[in-house]
Every structure is written in structure tokens, then in C-alpha cells.
Amino acid sequence: MPQPPSAIKQHRVTPGGTEWINYWDDKYLRTFPPIDMYLHFTGFWQYWDMFAPNPSHSDIYGDAEVIYKDGTVKRYIYPRMYDLSIPQKFFKERYRKFFERAGSDDYVYLFPSFALRVALEMDNPANPPVRVKMIRHWKAVAGPGKPQPKEYGSYNYFTYEVDQKELARVRKL
């Protein structure tokens, strides 16, 4: 079953209608050890967000600006499902799921690690990255039959001053 909305999980809103089923499943069945163990160890555990009662009404993606020691700036393009072929989508779906977490203000604690990973992927030891600006792009998705917006809004949601000692450490891993 899909997870209930965060407002229900945090007890800010009382569940209603079918949300009671999702709430009950999340509170009692997911935490019941035999079911949890069975689903995880057999590989049957799955996110059901695509079929959730409240699918996303936003098209969101991310990229980054990487600023190097000499002042040059390069763009890091995070994999986006929209731009990939079907075989590529199969192998890179995990990137979309990761960005749902690492690009969300609900998971601020992931921002520094994510930015460090970007710095590592864009690394040039002769001219190391000194700053990474993580950028979120979004637009609302209109309902069926309505005109879709063409422009994305953009927001620099996190700026990371690259810790050169940490970058050197992860280079060796």
C-alpha cells in the first residue's frame, strides 16, 4: 500500500476515506516484523508512489553549478527520466527516486553528501571544485486537457563549500 501523506504520518491531519487504510497499513503492517522481513528479503518490497492516491502535480528535476578553483563554472546534469531512452530509464530509475529525497527540503541532511558526490563526479585534481550550487527546477502539471506550462521555475536550494580534505579522502575510495 502507498504511504499516507506526511501530514497524516505526523498526526497533523486525521485520515479520511481510503487514507485510513494507508494509515493502518503504515502503522501496523509495515512494522510487523514477519511481513517486513518477508517483503525485504524476497525482493517483493516496492514503492507504490506511481499508483498513490495523490500523484505528484509537479515536474521537478535538478542540476548543479560547479565552481572551480580558477573560477570556471561547469554544469552538472543529473539524470532526468524525460531525456532518457526506455532502456536507460530502466537502469537509472533509482536516480529519479533518489532526487525525490535528496532534492526535497524534507531531507536537508542529505544535501551536503549529495553536493560532495557532485563535486567528486566533476572533480579535476589539477583544478578542484570549490563550490557546488544545487539547483531545483519545477513547474506545475496541469490537469488532463488543460494547457501545460512551458517554463520552469528555478531555485538554488543549497550551496556547498567543498571541503578539500573530504574531497581528497573520497577520491581515494
Long-range contacts (C-beta under 8 A, 24 or more apart in sequence): 1-25, 1-26, 1-29, 1-48, 2-48, 2-49, 2-51, 2-52, 2-53, 3-52, 5-54, 6-106, 18-53, 19-53, 22-53, 47-97, 56-141, 57-140, 57-141, 58-138, 58-139, 58-140, 58-141, 59-138, 59-139, 59-140, 59-141, 59-152, 60-99, 60-103, 60-136, 60-137, 60-138, 61-99, 61-136, 61-137, 61-138, 62-99, 62-103, 62-134, 62-135, 62-136, 62-137, 63-135, 63-137, 64-115, 64-118, 64-132, 64-133, 64-134, 64-135, 65-132, 65-133, 65-135, 66-118, 66-119, 66-122, 66-129, 66-131, 66-132, 66-133, 67-129, 67-130, 67-131, 67-132, 67-133, 68-124, 68-127, 68-128, 68-129, 68-130, 69-127, 69-128, 69-129, 69-130, 70-127, 72-127, 74-122, 76-118, 76-121, 76-122, 76-132, 103-134, 103-136, 103-157, 105-157, 111-157, 111-158, 111-160, 112-158, 112-160, 115-158, 115-160, 115-162, 116-160, 116-162, 116-163, 116-166, 116-167, 116-170, 119-160, 119-162, 119-167, 120-167, 120-170, 120-171, 123-167, 123-171, 125-171, 128-162, 128-164, 128-167, 129-162, 129-167, 130-161, 130-162, 130-164, 131-159, 131-160, 131-161, 131-162, 132-159, 132-160, 132-162, 133-158, 133-159, 133-160, 134-158, 134-159, 134-160
